[in-house]
Every structure is written in structure tokens, then in C-alpha cells.
């Protein structure tokens, strides 16, 4: 059985509830430190853990990768056994999780699901909601000039699904109508709703939920380690091409002490976007932003593409200036295809042996 943690509890707390059979429940002492393995993890914050030879169900607000090893400290034993997540060894994330994300991007899982959704046996209403959400993610958002474009994209992408549920619980807005709106506006929430489908459709939906979960875990590690967020961006172009871009956001670094001999440049952030089109070839845009000052460069592999992008740079610069930015430089360079097309996920994966410390 699972008991939902209090909305005011720490996001890194894991709660377990005693089973009806006392012999089947885990017995731990306060402040005891144990290791646990994640056997199964669901999109609703539920996880099946293996601790001290016993399988136990838990509720957690932190996405947990199946197969990962957790370091846990017992916070409370009564009335609910509560464990504090001290750290995680992302062994499976480095191998299987990263491979799953890369595979989904390379094969364009978003396109496969969109093109076959009519065959999944969904109701007309569910089908309409899914198509509308995919249009928002892959087409309509990119035809709008909204200042909050990035926020809207992230909000609908599925990487904040559990956070939305936690906020709804905290604000006591988890009624049927509000929950339906949350589900309909979130890719992971909507895909999770369709996990009961049969056949190939169920396999694809499960793969989508699993991929999004691994992206969440990767970003959780990336934010803690270097302030980085990775997001695949499905894009439907007007002439019918459906591709996947890769977006990497690096937030300003935290200042380090003198013993690290490095201090961050204040307010310096980076936005990198990678897109591979069959005709134009791979294109990588790299923007460095400090306050209202921007430096940018485009890396390309074809002379024709470079010439095309250079013609559009004056228009881009003017639009940035109209938005209040000063453009220090905006350049185009030809580079080796291997260098340009290397997945941005390489810039966010944890270093080998990296352990995430979750204690503030």
C-alpha cells in the first residue's frame, strides 16, 4: 500500500505505509542508512523498491529510474515510514536510459505515435485531445510569436508532469475537472492515460512514458550538476516534414568558492539548438546570453546552407534588437558533420561514477 506524502514535505522524501501483514513489512530504525534498488517506477510517483531483501511500494515526488541504486536515510518510523533520498547512482541511466532517449530522438517516436494514433482505438474525444496537444508541441507553438514560447513548450512536453500533480495536491485543486485539464495539457499525463491500450499502441505509449521519465531523471541530474536542461522538440514544418530538434539550456552557474578557483560570470546562460534536415544538413545554433547582450554562432556542414543562414542573420539581429537585446556578434561557421550533429545529450550526461547529493 502507498500513502501520499504531505504536500509540504520535501520532494526528496519517500513514504511507505505498513502492510496488513506485519511480517511482510520492512523494519528500519530512525537515522539508519540503507540502499535500495528501483524495481519499477510509474509516472504517478509510485515506485517498487527492493530494500533489505523486501519489495516495498513507495510514493515519491522525485522521478526514479528503474534499476538505479538509491542511498536512503530513515527520517521517521511512525506513523509512516519516511525515507530521505541522500543520493542515487545512475548506472542504468548512463546506459539504458541514455540509449532509450537517443533512440526515441533518432527514430522520431513523436512522429510515429502521431501518424498512427488513429489506429489506437481511442475515443473521438481522446483522439482530438491528443492531436491538439501534439499540434501545440510541434506546429502551433512555432507559428506564434509569444514571449513565453519556451515556457509553454516545456509545460506541455511532459517533463513537469509530477510537479503539476504535486502543486495541484498542495493547492487542493485535484478534483476531476482540474485533473482532466492537467492531463489534457501534458504529453506524459495524456500518454499515461492511454497505457491500458492493447497491442502495438500500448507498446508505443509505454515507450513514450518511459522516454519522458528518463529525460526527467537526466534533467534532474543535469540541473544539480551544471544547471543544464535537455529537451527533444518535435517539429512539423509547413511542407509536411516532421523532425525532432534538440534543445539544451544552460542556466547561469552558481558561484564557486576560491578553493575551486572559478567564479561564474553573472547571469551568463546558453541556449543551444540542434536540428538535422535532409536537404540543409545538420544545423547547430549556439547563443550565449548575459543580461541583454547576446553572442551567437551557427555551425553548419554545407556551403549552400551557410549562405542561406547568413542571408537571414540581419533579420534575426533586428528582431532581437526590437525585443531589447544588444547583439555583440552573430556568426556562421562550416564544421565537420560529426562535430555539428553530435547529440546535445552528450553535454548533459553525468560523469562516470557521479553521485547526486540531494541534501541542501
C-alpha positions in Angstrom: 0.0 0.0 0.0 1.1 3.6 -0.6 0.4 6.7 1.3 0.8 10.1 -0.4 3.3 12.3 1.3 2.2 15.7 2.7 2.3 18.5 0.1 4.6 20.4 2.5 7.1 17.5 2.7 10.5 17.6 1.0 10.5 16.5 -2.7 13.3 14.1 -1.8 11.2 12.2 0.8 9.9 8.7 0.1 7.0 7.4 2.2 6.0 3.8 2.8 2.8 2.5 4.5 2.7 -0.6 6.7 1.1 -3.6 5.1 -1.7 -5.6 6.7 0.7 -8.5 7.3 3.5 -7.2 9.7 5.9 -9.9 8.6 5.8 -8.5 5.0 6.8 -5.0 6.0 10.2 -3.5 6.2 11.6 -2.8 9.7 14.0 0.0 10.0 15.4 2.2 12.7 15.4 6.0 12.8 18.6 7.6 11.2 19.5 4.2 9.7 21.1 4.5 6.2 20.2 1.8 3.7 20.5 1.1 0.0 17.5 0.4 -2.2 17.1 -0.7 -5.9 14.3 0.7 -8.0 12.5 -2.3 -9.5 9.6 -0.4 -11.1 8.6 3.2 -11.5 5.4 4.8 -12.7 4.5 8.2 -14.0 2.3 8.9 -10.9 5.2 9.0 -8.5 4.8 5.4 -7.4 7.9 3.1 -7.2 8.5 -0.5 -6.3 11.7 -0.7 -4.3 13.9 -3.5 -3.1 15.3 -2.8 0.4 17.0 -5.2 2.7 15.6 -8.3 0.9 12.0 -7.0 0.8 9.9 -5.5 -2.0 8.1 -2.4 -0.8 5.8 0.2 -2.6 6.6 3.9 -2.1 5.3 7.3 -3.1 7.9 9.8 -4.2 7.9 13.2 -5.9 11.3 12.5 -7.4 11.4 10.6 -10.7 13.3 7.3 -10.1 14.9 5.3 -12.9 14.3 1.6 -12.9 17.4 -0.2 -12.0 19.0 2.7 -10.2 20.5 2.3 -6.7 19.4 4.7 -4.0 21.1 5.8 -0.8 18.3 6.3 1.8 18.2 7.6 5.4 15.3 6.8 7.7 13.7 10.1 8.8 10.6 8.8 10.6 9.3 5.4 11.5 5.8 6.4 12.9 3.1 6.8 11.9 4.5 6.5 8.4 8.0 5.1 7.5 9.6 8.0 5.7 13.0 7.8 4.0 15.2 10.7 2.9 16.9 10.3 -0.5 20.6 11.0 0.0 21.8 10.2 -3.4 21.5 7.9 -6.4 23.9 6.0 -8.6 22.6 6.5 -12.2 24.2 3.3 -13.5 21.2 2.3 -15.6 20.6 5.9 -16.7 24.0 6.2 -18.2 23.5 3.1 -20.3 19.9 2.0 -20.9 18.3 5.4 -20.1 20.5 7.5 -22.4 20.2 4.9 -25.1 16.4 5.0 -24.8 16.3 8.8 -25.2 18.8 8.7 -28.1 16.8 6.0 -29.8 13.5 7.9 -29.4 15.0 11.0 -31.0 16.7 9.2 -33.8 13.6 7.2 -34.7 11.3 10.2 -34.0 9.0 8.4 -31.6 6.7 11.5 -31.6 6.1 11.3 -35.3 5.4 7.5 -35.1 2.8 8.0 -32.5 1.2 11.0 -34.2 1.0 9.2 -37.6 -0.6 6.0 -36.1 -2.8 7.5 -33.3 -5.9 7.0 -35.5 -5.4 3.2 -35.3 -5.2 3.0 -31.5 -8.9 2.6 -30.8 -9.2 5.9 -28.8 -12.5 7.6 -28.4 -13.1 10.6 -30.7 -12.7 12.9 -27.8 -9.4 11.4 -26.6 -8.1 11.4 -30.2 -8.9 15.0 -30.6 -7.2 15.9 -27.3 -4.0 14.1 -28.3 -3.8 15.6 -31.7 -4.4 19.1 -30.3 -1.6 18.6 -27.8 0.8 17.3 -30.4 -0.1 20.3 -32.7 0.7 22.6 -29.8 4.1 20.9 -29.2 5.2 20.5 -32.8 3.5 23.1 -35.0 1.3 25.8 -33.5 3.8 26.9 -30.9 6.4 27.5 -33.6 3.9 29.7 -35.6 3.3 32.0 -32.7 5.4 34.9 -31.6 4.7 34.6 -27.9 7.3 35.8 -25.4 6.6 32.8 -23.3 7.1 30.3 -26.1 9.8 28.3 -24.3 7.8 28.1 -21.1 4.8 26.9 -23.0 6.8 24.2 -24.8 8.3 22.9 -21.5 5.0 23.0 -19.8 3.3 20.8 -22.4 6.3 18.5 -23.0 5.7 16.1 -20.1 8.9 16.9 -18.1 6.9 18.7 -15.4 4.1 16.2 -15.0 4.7 15.1 -11.4 5.4 18.7 -10.3 2.0 19.7 -11.7 0.3 16.9 -9.7 2.2 17.9 -6.6 1.2 21.6 -7.0 -2.5 20.6 -7.5 -2.4 18.5 -4.3 -0.8 21.3 -2.4 -3.4 23.8 -3.6 -6.2 21.3 -3.1 -7.1 21.5 -6.8 -7.1 17.8 -7.6 -10.8 17.5 -8.4 -12.0 15.6 -11.5 -12.3 18.7 -13.8 -8.9 20.2 -12.9 -7.2 16.8 -13.1 -8.7 16.3 -16.6 -7.3 19.7 -17.7 -3.9 18.8 -16.3 -3.9 15.5 -18.2 -5.1 17.0 -21.5 -2.4 19.7 -21.5 0.6 17.4 -20.7 2.2 14.8 -23.0 3.3 12.5 -20.2 -0.1 12.8 -18.4 -2.1 12.1 -21.6 0.2 9.2 -22.7 -0.1 7.7 -19.2 -3.9 7.8 -19.5 -3.6 5.5 -22.6 -1.3 2.9 -21.1 -4.3 0.4 -21.0 -4.4 0.2 -24.7 -3.8 -3.2 -26.4 -1.1 -4.4 -28.9 1.4 -2.1 -30.6 -0.3 1.1 -29.4 0.3 0.1 -25.8 4.0 -0.6 -26.5 4.4 2.8 -28.1 2.7 4.7 -25.3 4.7 2.8 -22.7 7.8 3.7 -24.6 6.8 7.4 -24.7 6.2 7.5 -20.9 9.5 5.6 -20.3 11.4 8.0 -22.5 9.9 11.1 -20.8 10.7 9.6 -17.4 14.4 9.1 -18.4 14.5 12.7 -19.7 13.1 13.9 -16.4 15.8 12.0 -14.5 18.5 13.2 -16.8 17.4 16.8 -16.3 17.2 16.3 -12.5 20.9 15.2 -12.6 21.8 17.9 -15.1 20.3 20.7 -13.1 22.1 19.7 -9.9 25.4 19.1 -11.7 25.7 22.0 -14.1 22.4 23.8 -14.4 21.5 22.1 -17.7 18.2 21.1 -19.2 17.8 18.8 -22.2 14.6 18.7 -24.3 13.7 17.0 -27.5 11.5 19.3 -29.6 9.1 17.6 -32.2 8.6 20.0 -35.2 6.1 19.7 -38.0 7.1 22.1 -40.8 4.5 23.6 -43.2 5.6 21.4 -46.2 4.9 18.2 -44.2 8.4 17.4 -42.8 8.2 16.1 -39.2 11.5 16.1 -37.4 12.9 16.3 -33.9 15.1 19.2 -32.7 17.2 19.1 -29.6 17.3 21.9 -27.2 19.8 22.4 -24.4 19.5 25.2 -21.9 22.4 26.0 -19.5 21.4 28.3 -16.7 23.8 30.7 -15.0 26.3 28.8 -12.9 26.4 29.2 -9.2 29.5 31.0 -7.9 32.2 28.6 -6.6 34.4 29.3 -3.7 38.1 30.3 -4.0 39.2 26.7 -3.4 37.6 25.8 -6.8 39.5 28.8 -8.4 36.5 29.7 -10.5 33.6 32.1 -10.3 30.7 32.1 -12.6 30.1 35.1 -14.9 26.9 36.7 -13.6 23.7 36.0 -15.4 25.5 34.1 -18.2 23.3 31.4 -19.8 23.4 29.4 -23.0 20.8 28.1 -25.4 21.8 25.5 -27.9 19.5 24.1 -30.6 20.3 21.2 -32.9 18.3 20.4 -36.0 19.0 17.9 -38.8 17.1 18.4 -42.1 17.8 16.1 -45.0 18.3 18.9 -47.5 20.0 21.5 -45.4 22.0 19.0 -43.3 22.7 19.4 -39.6 22.4 22.9 -38.1 23.5 23.9 -34.6 22.7 27.3 -33.2 24.6 28.3 -30.0 23.6 31.5 -28.2 25.3 33.0 -25.1 23.2 35.4 -23.2 24.3 37.8 -20.4 21.7 40.2 -19.3 20.5 41.8 -22.5 23.7 41.1 -24.5 23.7 38.1 -27.0 26.5 36.4 -28.8 25.6 33.7 -31.3 27.0 31.3 -33.9 25.7 28.8 -36.3 27.6 25.6 -37.1 26.8 24.0 -40.5 28.2 21.4 -42.8 27.1 22.7 -46.3 28.2 25.9 -48.1 24.7 26.3 -49.5 23.1 26.2 -46.1 25.7 28.6 -44.7 24.9 31.1 -47.4 21.2 30.7 -46.7 21.6 31.3 -43.0 23.9 34.3 -43.5 21.2 36.0 -45.5 18.7 35.6 -42.7 21.0 36.8 -39.9 20.2 40.6 -40.4 16.5 39.8 -39.9 17.3 37.8 -36.8 19.5 40.6 -35.4 16.8 43.2 -36.0 14.2 41.1 -34.2 16.5 40.6 -31.2 17.1 44.3 -31.1 13.4 45.1 -31.3 13.0 42.8 -28.2 15.5 44.9 -26.3 18.7 42.9 -26.8 22.1 44.1 -28.0 23.8 41.6 -30.4 27.5 41.6 -29.9 28.2 39.1 -32.6 26.3 36.6 -34.9 28.5 34.3 -37.0 28.3 31.2 -39.3 31.0 28.5 -39.5 31.4 25.4 -41.5 32.4 22.4 -39.4 32.8 18.6 -39.8 29.4 16.8 -39.9 30.4 14.6 -36.9 31.0 17.6 -34.7 27.8 19.5 -35.8 25.4 16.6 -35.5 26.7 15.1 -32.2 23.6 14.9 -29.9 23.3 17.6 -27.3 22.6 14.9 -24.7 26.4 14.4 -24.6 26.7 17.8 -22.9 24.4 16.8 -20.0 25.1 13.2 -19.2 26.6 12.7 -15.7 30.3 11.9 -15.5 31.2 8.3 -14.8 30.8 7.5 -11.1 28.9 10.7 -10.4 26.7 10.5 -7.3 24.0 13.1 -6.8 23.8 14.6 -3.4 20.2 15.8 -2.7 20.7 17.3 0.7 20.6 21.1 0.7 
